[in-house]
Amino acid sequence: MILPLKTAAAILWTALILSTSTDAFSAAHSGSILGALFARWLAPESIAALNFAIRKSAHAVGYGVLGALWFRALRGERRGWSWRWAIGAIAIAAAVAGIDEWHQSLVPSRGSSGWDVLLDASGATIANVIIRFMVKRTSFVVLLSLLVCLPALAETQQVLSQVYTIDKKYRSMEGPGSVITVHLGDQERPELVWLTGIKTEVVGEDGKASAPQEMMCHLNVEIDAAKHKALFALKRMPSSRLMTLSQGVFEMKLPDGFGFPVASNEPLYLYTQVLNLNVDDPKNLKVRHRVTFTYVRDAGSQQRMIPLFNTGASGLVQLDDKTAMPPMAMAPVTDEHGIEHHSAADCMVGMRAPNAAGMSSDYTDPHGRHLTGHWVVPPGRQVNHSDVTWFMQLPYDTKMHYATVHLHPFAESLTLRDTTTDKEIWKATAKNPEQGIGLAHADTVVSLPGVPLFRDHKYELISVYNNTSGVNQDSMASMFFGLSDPEFAKPATVELAERTANATSPTAFVVRTSLGDFGGTLLRDQSPNAVAHFTRLVFAGVLNGAHLNAVGTEISVSAPAREEWKALLRGPAVETAAKHGIGTVSICPAAPDAKEISVEIELVPAPYRDGRCTAFAQLGPGASVIRAISAAPKSEPIELKKIELLEGNATPAPLAPAKSIAAMK
């Protein structure tokens, strides 16, 4: 039987779409291609926005074509337009989109997104509306309204924790855990991104197979508070705990249009841990966390994002022999480099008291009382009231747009109460499983209008536990908030690059070019201001896409001085400690009306530059590439792809050797 031509076309287009859900069609690859094509004319954020727009447009157009082809296939040789054919075509397109996103979730460099499925189905719907318009001359307003109402779309990034071996029962905070570093967006080109959600799943060793979700202890996303404060010029010191998930809370999603602002080059520390409360013989079960971040790139956002800041509060009891937990076998938490982190396993927020006697959940309140946030719940019902005003430390009046809780098994509820007005703010209830020990569910709150909180009010947490096990159990009662931040000022990309540079201390660099790579050492002691200036230029991406040309006895690295970089081009006064010898890298003060920014590499001693320009670096490895660049004909442009800055003892990726001009083509 020969397939009708229209059906065959629809099947072939379906296969073509499914073939694109591979690493070769990832955002990183398409971004690198656009960067190579347009870096000389467009700013990094413009290229990123173009990449986002092209990729989302490809979704809508590709599935629009798919919807139209399946409409034609279902209609066959008949004429006209029918809802039955249109709905069938849209349903098929949505199913293909779901399969496509599922497959992308299995590819390390890709990620799945429900928003993409919605966009794909919208593309197919628009195509069928267009067909109806063409066939029946339906009002064009229908099509226009669909186009206007397409939502702003978020991006996702999925990471896997280390593999954990569960060989016995583990209480909370006793099981194996680890920490990995995550960056959202382009780490090499600082930009503002908005973290809008996070989800975790317990999976098998391969990162795909299902595993018991009850073995999830908790997940924390933390920031370097001092670095975050510097990057965003905050007046207050932020809390290091940005997001958290725990038993009964496997996903956190902020209300639409709200987000936690972070920089794409800012490290996020992802702490994960597992437990085992019920299985006596787990037989060395190997599991891991599969964590999905959802975020919005500010440069590609179609809506104005509203900033939130993070804070938290913990229920506490005064320490005595009856309420303090016995010493626990705290498992060491290690990062991907094998370095132990001793604060990661703490489910609490704030600072640990110096006299915590080894327990990371012990505190000393402003009255000097010794308190613990990890206490014993004896058999029966227990209600605990804790003043958390000093814990929250609200810097100003604000609104609560999101809140979640961290509770342990046998919890019934956790309530935030305003004791100044004697009103309940929010009550989170918990559901225990029908069998075994654990938490099946705990409430979260998401509010677009927000719940007012006041700086001069006092607040308390009220935790309720009902221990039905007949033996002592451990407990915690913490609440984590996303609060509106009226003082946040969104930084421009140039400002973010400058603040990033001010917060780093690079000692060396690697230049990646189309002809090969070379490196050098920064002369921080002799030319500190010029090194800082060069660092700012690198983080802003000013030199990405620059051309390298041999001019007499030097190599000139030049890039156009775009308007948004004017403030960065005004460098410091000339520094004279380092002299212009063979292999020095130099930068001269730019004129106010400069059309380009340039850095010079000296191939022979150049004393005439002393006092006029600043030698700030000395070439190192890659001499063969320097020779190849100096010998290349002017008709063959050599492009600077990127510059990598190295701090401390950091080791760069291997340097690419010099290529021939023919190979470069």
N, C-alpha and C positions, 0 to 999 in steps of 0.2 A: 504493500500500500504506500502510495506516494503522498507525503504531507502536502496540503495546500500551501501555496507560496506565502500567503499572509501568515499562516501559523508558523512556518519554518523561519520567517523573518523575526517573529516575536521570540521564538526559542533561541535563535542565534544571538539576539540582542540581550536576552536574559543571561546566556552563558558569558557574553562579553562583560557584562556588569559584574557578575560573580568572580570573574578572573581578576578584577582590579582590587580585591580585598587582600592584597599581599603587601609585603614590605616594600616592593618596588614602587608602590603608589602611596606611600606614607606621606604625612605632612612634612616631615623632615626632608624627604627627597625632593618633593615639589618646591619646598622653600629654598633648597640649595640651588635648584635650577633657576628660579626667579632671581636669586641673589647674584648668580653668575651673569645673568642677562641685564639686570637693571641696577646693580649696586652703584654704578658710576653716576646715575641720575636720581635715584630715589633713596630716601632715608630708610634705615632698617625698619622702623615702625611702619613706613609706607609699604615696604616689601612684604612685611608680615601681614598687613591688612589686605594687600593684593592677593597673597597666598590664600588667606581665609576666604576672601570673596570668590576667588576662582574655584576653590574646592567646594564651597557650598552651592555655587551656581552649577557646577558640574553635577552635583547631587540632583538638583531640581530639574535640570535639562535632561540628564540621562534617564531619570525615572519618568519624566514627562514623555520622552520618546517611547519608553517601555509601555506606559499607560496607553499611548496612542496605538502602538503596534498590537497590543493585546485587544484593544477595542476593535480594531480592524479584523483580527483573527476570530474573535467571538461573533462579529457581525457576519463574517463570511462574504457571500455574494449578495447579501441583502442590502438594501439601501436605507438611508435615514439615520435616526438616532434613537436609542432606547436606554432607559435607566438600567435595565437588566444588563445590557452589554457594558455600560459605563461602570456600574458597581462591580461587575465581574472583573473588569480590567484593573480597577483600583485595588480590589482585594488581592489579585495576583501580584501587583506591584508591591503592595505592603508586605505580602508574604516573602517575596524575594528580598526586600529591604531587611526584614527580620533575619532571614538566613544569612545575608551579607554581613550584618552587624554581629551576629553570633560568631561567624567565622573570623571577623576582625578581632574579637575578644581573645582568640587563641593565638594571635600573631603578636609577639612581644612589642614590636614597634608601632602597632596600631591600637586602637581602643574602640569599644562599642558605645553607642549613644542612642538613647531613645528619641532624642531630638532629631537625629539624622533619619530615623525611621519615619518620624512625623514629617520632616522636610521632603523625604522621598514620596510618601503618600500624597503630600500636598502637590508635588510636581505632577504626579499622575492625575490627580483631580483637576488641576488647572488645564492639563492637556485635554481632558475629556470635556471640560467646560468650553474650551476653545473650539473643539469639534462641534459641540452643540451650537455655539455661536455661528460657526461656518455653515452648518446644515440648516438650522432653523432661525438664524438671524436674531438669537436671543440678545438681550441688552448687554452691552459691554460692561455695565456697572458691576455685574456679578464677578467677572474676571478681575476687574480692578480692585474690588474689595478683598478678594482672596490674596492678591499680591501685597496689598498694604498691611494685611493682618498677619503676615508671616512673623513668628516670634524671633527674638534674639536667641541665638543658639550657643550652647556651651560646649566646651571641649572636655575630653576625659583623658586621664592618664592612669594606667594600671601598673602596679608593682607587686612583686612577691617578696614576702619576708624570707628569712632563713628557714631551713627545714628543722622542725622540732620533733624530737623523739619522746613519745609519752610511754614511759615504762612502768608507771605506778600511779597511784592517786596523788593529786596535787591540789592543795587548797589555793585560794586566791593569793597571788603574789609569790607562790612557791614554785610554779611551773617554769619551764624554760622560756626565755625571751631574748629579743635582740633589737638592735636599732640600725636602720639604714638611712642614708641621706637622699632626699628627693628634691629635685628642682622642677618647677612648673614653668613651661615655656622655654624660651631660648636662653640658656645659661650664659652664653657669651655676649649677648646684646641685652643689657638690662632694660626691662620694660615692666610696667605695672600690670599685674594680673589679679583677679578677684577669685579667691577660693570660696566656692559656693556650696560644696558638699563633699561627703566622703562616705564610703561604704566598705565593709569588710566581710569576707566569707572565709570560713575554714575549709580548706581543700587538701587534697592529697599531696604527696611528695612531688608529683609531676605538675602541680599547679592547676590541674584541670578536674581530676576526679573529686567527687563529693566526699565529704567527711562530716562527722558529727559537729553541728554548730555549737552544741553545749560546751565544747572544749575551748571556746573563745573566752579568755579572761578579760582582756581589755586592749585598747589601742589608743595611743596618744600621739598627736601631732604637735611638736614643739618648735619654737623659733629661738634663735639667739637674740634674747631681749635687747641687749646693748646694740647689736648690729641693726636690728629692726628699728630701734629708736633713732639711730643715726641716719638710716636710709630715708626715713620719712619725716625727719626733723620734728619728732614728737616732743611735746612738753613733758609728758608723763613717762614713767618707765612701764612698758607693757608687761603683761603676764606672759611667761614663757609657754604656758599651755594654751594652744590655739584651738584644738578640737580634741574630743575624746569620745570613744565608744566603749561600751562594756556589756556585760551579760544582759540580754533583753533589749539592747539598743544596738542594732547592727548597721544602722544608716543614719546619717545626719545631713539634712538638706535645709539650707537657709531659705527664707521666703524669696520669691522672685524679685529680682532687682537689687538684692542685698548681697554683700560679700565682705570677707576679710581681705584687706589689701595686703599683698605681698609682692616682692620684686622677683622677677624671673631668675635672677642670679642669687637669690637669697636661699640659703640651705634650710630645708624643713627636715627635722629629725623625726622619723617615724618609728615609734616604739611599739612593739607588739609582744604579746605574751599569751600563753595558753594555760589551761588548767584541766583537771580531771577529777570531778567530784563523785562519779558514780561507777566507773568501770574498774573492778578489782584487778583484772588481768588484761591490760590493754595490748599486750603482746608487741611491745615496741612499735606502736602505731606511729607512723611518720606523717605529720601534717604541717601546714604553713598557712599564714594569712595571705589572702589575695585581696589587695586594697585598691579601690578605684577612687581617684580624685576627680572632682568636677570643678572646672574653673572657667572663667571668662577673661579673655585678653582685652584689656582696656582699649587698645588700638583698633580692635576689630569689633567692639561692642556696638550694637545698634541702639542701646539705651544708656542713660546715665545711671551708673551704679551708686548705691547708697552705702557708705562705709560703716562697718561695725567694728567694735573692739571687744576683746575677750577678757573675761574675768570669771571668778568662781568663788564658791563658798563651801565649807565643809562642816558637817555636824561633828561636834566634839564632846567628849566627856572628861571629867577631871580624873587624873590618874590615881588609881589605888590598886591594891592587890586583886580586887574583884573584877574590875573592868578592863585592865590592861591585858592585851593579848600576850600569851606566852611567846618566847622567842621562836621565830619561824626560820626555816631553812631557805633563806632568800636566794633564789637562783641568780647567778651572775648574768647580766644582760650585756651582750657583746655586739659591736657593730660589724660591718662587713670586712673590716680590717683586723678583727680579733681584739679590739680594744674594749675593755670593760667600762660600762657606764653604771654608776651606782645609784643614780637618782631616777632612772627610767622606769623602774618597776613600781614607783609610788603612784597610787591612784589618786592622791590628794593634790591640792594646789597650794601655792605660797612657799614660804621658806621653812626649812626644817630647823627646829630648835637646836642650839649647840649641845644641850644636855639631853639629847633624845635617846641616849643609851642604846644606840644601834637600831632603833626603830624609826624608819623614815616617815612615819605618820604621827610622830610626837611633836607637840608645839608648846610654846610658852606665850600666853596671851598678854595684853597690855597691863594686866594686873599682877603679872608674875606667876599665875597659876600654871601648873604643868598639866597639859591636856593631851589626849590621844584621839586621833581620828579613826582608829582601828581598834574596836573594843569588843568585849564578850557580850553576847546576848544569851542569858540563861534560858532554860525552858520556860515558855509562857510568853505573855505579851509585854512589850517594853516600849514606852514613849519617851523620847528625849528631846528637850528644847535646848537650842544653842544660839547664842547671840553671835551673828556673823557680820555685823556692821564693820568691825575692824578687818575682817577677812576680805570683804568686797572692796573697800576703799574707793568708793565712787568719786571720781575727780570732779564731776559736775552732774547736774540733773540730766537724765537721759531716759531712753525707753528700751524696754526688753522686747526684742523681735524674735529671739530664739532662746530656748533653754532645754537642757537635757540633764539627766541624772546618772549618778553612779551608785548603785545599790548592790547588796549581796543577797543571797538566798534567804528566804523567810521575810523579806521586806514586804510591807503592805502599802506604804505611801511615804512621800517626802513633800513637805509643804513649806513654801516661802511666805512669810507673814510680815507685814509692815506693823511693827509694834507701836509706832508713833500714832498711826490712825486706827490701830486695832482692826486691820482688814487683811484678809487672805489675798495674796497676790496670785499664787498658782499652786495647785496641788497635783503632784504626779503620783499616779497609782501604779503598782507593780503586780504582775501576775506570776505566780509560781507554777511550775509544771505539774501535771496530774500525777506523774510518776518520777521518782528520783529527786535529787537536790539540784537547784539552779534557779534561774529566772527566765521565764518564757517571754516576758514582755515588760517594758517600762515606758511610761509616757514621755513624750517630748511636746513642746509647745512651739508653734510657728505663728507669728502675728505680723501682718502687714502694717496695721496702724500702730502697733507697739503698745506695751503696758508701761505707764510712767513709773520711774524710780527716782528718788530724790536724794541728793547728796547729804542733806541735813536730817534725814529720817534714820531710824534704827530698824534693823531687820533681824529676823530669827528663822532658823530652820527647825522644823518639827518632824522627826523621823519616827515611824511606827514599824516595829518588827513583831512578828508572832511566831516564835520558835516552837514548832510542833514536833521536833525530832526527839525530844527527851534528853538531849545532851547539849552542852554549851556549843554555840556557833559564833563565828566571827562576823563582824558587821562594819559597814561604812555607809556614809550618807553625804554625798557631795552633789552640788548643783553647778552647772557650767552655763554661762550666759553669752549671748551675742547682743551687745548693746550699741545703740546708735552713737556715732562719734561726731559731734558737731564741730570739733576742732581740727578734724583731718583736712589737710590741704593736698590735693592731688598733685604730685610732682610731674613736671615735664620730663621727657626722656633724657634731655641734656642734664637736668638737675639730678636725676637718678644716677646717671653715669658719673657725674662729678662727686656725688656723695659716696658712691661705690668706690671710686678711686681713693677718696679720703680715708676710707675704712680699710684699705688694703696696703700691704707693704711688699710689692713684688721685688725680686732680686735679679730676675733674668726674664728673657722672652724668647719666643720662637716665631719666626715669620714663615707662613705657608704661602708659596707662590705657585703660579702655573708652570714654572720651570724647575721647581724643587724648593727645599726648605733650608733655612739657616737660622742660627740662634746667636744670642749675645748676652752679655752681663750688664746690668744697669749700674751706673756709677752713683749710688745713693749718697755716699759720703761727700763726693766732690761736687755733685750737681743735684742736690735734693729737690729743688724747685722745678727744674727741668724734667726730672724723672716723674714728679707728681703730675706735671702738665702732660707728658707723654702718656701716663696711665689714664688720665681723663679722656684723652683722644681715643685711646684703644677701647675703653669701655663704651664710649659713645658710638663706636663703629666708624669714626671719621675716615680712617685709612683703609677700611675694607673696600675692595674694588679699585684701589689706587694703582697707578701704572709705575713700573720701574724702568728707568732708562739710563744707559751709560752716557754721561755728559763729560767729556774730557777725562779728568782723573778722579771722577766721583760717580756714584750711582745716585740718581735723584728719585725719590719716592714721592709722587705728587697726586693729590686728589682735589676735586673741586670744592671750594668753600661755600657750601650751601648756607642759605640764610639762617636756618635753625641752629647752625653751629657757630654763628658769629661770636657769641659770648665765650665759646670755648677757645677760639683761635687766639685771643689776646693772652699770650703767654707771659711768664714772669720776666724780670730783668735778666740780662746776660750774666751767667756765672763763669768764672775764669779759672777755677782750680784745675780742671781737666783740660789738657791741650789736645789740639787736633792732629793726631798722628795717624799712622796706617791702621785702618780698620775701626776708626772711631765713627760713631753715629752722632749726628749733630742736628740741631734745630735752631733756626734763626727767628727773631721776633717778626710777627706778621704785621703788615701795614693795615690800618683800619679798613681800607677798601680792597684788601687782598681778594683775588679771584680764586686762589687755590692755597692749600696747605701743603708744605713739602718738608721732607726729612732727607738729609744727605748722608751718604755713606762714603767716607774718604778712602780712596785706594792708595794714596801716597800722602806723606805729611803735608798739612795745609795750615801753616802758621798764620797765614793772612786772615784766617777765620777767627783766630783767638781774639777775644774782646768784642767781636761782632756777633758771634753765635755761641751756643753752648754745646760742648761735647758731653753727652749724657750716658753713652753706652759704648761698649767695646765688643766687636764681633767675636764670636766663639766658633762653634762647629758649623760646618757647611761651606767651607772655603771653595769647594768645587762648584757649588751653586753660584757663589759670588763671581767666580771667574766666568761661568757660563753666561750670567747676566751681563757682565761687562763686555763680553764678546758678541752678544746677540745683535743682529742688525736692527736699526731703528724702525724698519718696516714691520718688525714682528713684536707687537706689544706684549709685555709680560705683566700679568695681573697679580696683585697682592690679594689673596683670598681671605686671610685672617691673621691676626696676631694673638698669640697665647701668652699670657703673663704667668710667671711661676713664682710662688712664694716658698720660702724656707727650703726644704729638701725635696720639693715636689719634682717628680720625674715626668717629662713630657712624653707624648707618643713618639715613636721613632721618626727621625727626619727623612723625608723623601729625598733620594739622591737627585743630582742634576739630570735633566732630560735633554734630549736633542731637540732642536727647533722643530724637526719633522714630527717627533713624538708629541710635542706640545700641541701641534696642530690637530 
